[in-house]
Amino acid sequence: MHFRSAEQPKDTNQRQLKLYIGVSEHQYLHLDLEYDLRRGGTASDNDAVVFKFTNIACESYNKSWVVFENCRLKAVRRDKVLLNLNATLLNPAHGVTIHGRILKRASGYKPWLVDVTFDACRFMRKQNVPVAKLIFGLFEEFTNINHSCPFVGPQVIKDLYLKPELLRLPLPTGDYMLALRWFFEKRQVSDTNFSFVFIEDLMKSK
């Protein structure tokens, strides 16, 4: 990520940032936002942040290839929700492409910051898509998807919960959706949509 500061606002604890997020080796997205100097621009104070799943939806369009055995959330605390997903690939998947978007809710979910398509097989070898690497870092310790293609058999995410300290993006408070569209050999086979909420309590973060 690349940060460039702009004009200082009236509140001396706030600073405008121009945020550039790499979505591929040669492409960057730009976002103007404010961040709190006391917090260093990341979700580092867990007590001041609610960062949890609110919904999950899984859909297979080719059940001879992809079958979802499990796709659900379980609330264990007010601020902690576990995600479990088990997708069985009945045939090996070699050419895997992901179209990923992050949407923000405002009278329905609207495109927000990220809209990127990348080669998942290559990414798992080189992790060469910065925004995908950021998102994968939230999932990595909870899944057996830890190798490159081919993918076959159970693809599992177990007891995943969102950790604010792993979020390396200054995220405005709101409701979001991570929408992933999966293509095998250039054919769409499934969608997985992960909805989540991010709420920062600035009073607690002081």
SVG drawing of the C-alpha trace seen along z (x, -y; Angstrom):
<svg xmlns="http://www.w3.org/2000/svg" viewBox="-32 -24 38 60">
<polyline fill="none" stroke="black" stroke-width="0.4" points="0.0,0.0 1.1,-3.6 -0.1,-6.5 0.2,-10.2 -1.0,-12.8 -2.9,-15.9 -4.1,-19.1 -4.4,-19.0 -8.0,-19.4 -9.0,-21.5 -9.0,-18.6 -5.3,-18.1 -5.9,-14.4 -7.3,-13.9 -5.4,-13.9 -6.6,-13.5 -5.0,-10.6 -5.0,-9.6 -4.9,-5.8 -3.7,-3.7 -4.4,0.0 -2.7,2.3 -5.2,4.6 -2.7,6.1 0.9,5.8 0.2,2.7 -3.1,1.3 -4.0,-0.7 -7.2,-2.0 -7.5,-5.5 -9.5,-6.5 -9.6,-9.8 -10.4,-9.4 -9.6,-10.6 -7.8,-8.6 -7.1,-9.2 -3.4,-9.9 -4.0,-8.2 -4.9,-5.0 -2.3,-5.1 -4.9,-4.5 -5.5,-0.8 -7.9,1.2 -5.4,1.8 -7.5,1.3 -9.8,4.3 -12.0,2.8 -12.8,-0.1 -13.9,2.0 -16.7,4.3 -15.7,6.3 -17.9,9.4 -19.8,11.3 -23.5,10.6 -24.5,13.0 -23.1,15.6 -24.6,16.9 -23.2,19.7 -24.6,20.7 -23.4,23.5 -24.3,23.2 -22.7,26.5 -23.5,29.2 -21.6,31.8 -18.5,29.9 -19.2,27.8 -21.4,28.9 -21.7,26.8 -22.0,29.1 -22.0,26.3 -22.3,22.5 -23.4,20.9 -22.6,18.5 -22.7,19.1 -22.8,16.2 -20.7,17.0 -20.6,13.5 -22.2,10.2 -19.0,9.1 -17.8,12.5 -19.4,14.6 -17.8,17.8 -18.0,18.7 -18.0,22.3 -17.9,23.3 -17.3,26.6 -17.4,26.8 -16.6,30.2 -15.1,30.1 -16.0,33.3 -13.5,32.8 -10.0,31.2 -10.1,27.5 -7.0,26.3 -7.9,22.9 -9.5,20.9 -10.3,17.3 -11.9,15.1 -13.9,11.9 -13.9,10.2 -15.7,7.0 -16.2,5.2 -19.6,3.4 -20.8,0.9 -24.5,0.8 -26.3,-2.5 -29.9,-1.9 -28.8,1.5 -25.2,2.7 -23.3,0.4 -19.8,0.8 -17.3,-0.7 -13.5,-0.2 -12.5,3.1 -13.4,4.7 -10.7,7.0 -10.4,10.2 -7.3,12.4 -5.9,15.9 -6.3,17.7 -3.8,20.5 -1.1,17.9 -2.0,16.0 -1.6,19.1 1.9,19.6 3.1,15.9 0.5,13.9 1.0,11.2 -2.3,9.3 -2.0,7.0 -5.6,6.5 -6.3,10.3 -3.3,10.9 -4.8,8.5 -8.2,10.3 -6.6,13.8 -4.7,12.8 -8.0,12.7 -8.9,16.3 -5.5,18.0 -5.2,19.6 -8.8,21.0 -8.7,22.8 -7.1,25.8 -6.9,23.7 -3.2,23.2 -1.8,24.5 -2.0,23.8 -4.1,25.6 -5.5,28.2 -8.1,27.9 -10.2,31.0 -12.2,32.5 -13.3,30.6 -12.3,26.9 -12.9,25.9 -13.1,22.7 -13.6,23.7 -14.5,21.3 -13.3,18.2 -13.8,15.0 -12.7,11.5 -9.7,10.1 -9.5,6.2 -5.7,6.4 -5.3,8.1 -7.2,5.4 -4.5,3.3 -7.0,0.9 -8.5,-2.2 -12.1,-1.2 -15.0,-3.7 -17.8,-2.5 -20.5,-0.7 -22.0,2.6 -20.1,4.3 -20.1,7.3 -17.2,9.3 -18.6,10.8 -16.5,13.6 -17.5,15.1 -15.7,18.3 -14.8,19.4 -13.3,22.8 -11.9,23.1 -13.6,19.7 -17.0,21.0 -18.8,19.5 -19.4,22.3 -20.3,20.5 -20.8,17.4 -19.8,16.8 -20.9,13.6 -19.7,12.6 -21.4,9.7 -19.8,8.0 -20.0,4.9 -17.2,2.7 -18.0,0.2 -15.3,-1.9 -16.0,-3.5 -13.9,-6.7 -14.6,-7.4 -13.1,-4.1 -10.1,-4.6 -9.1,-7.9"/>
</svg>
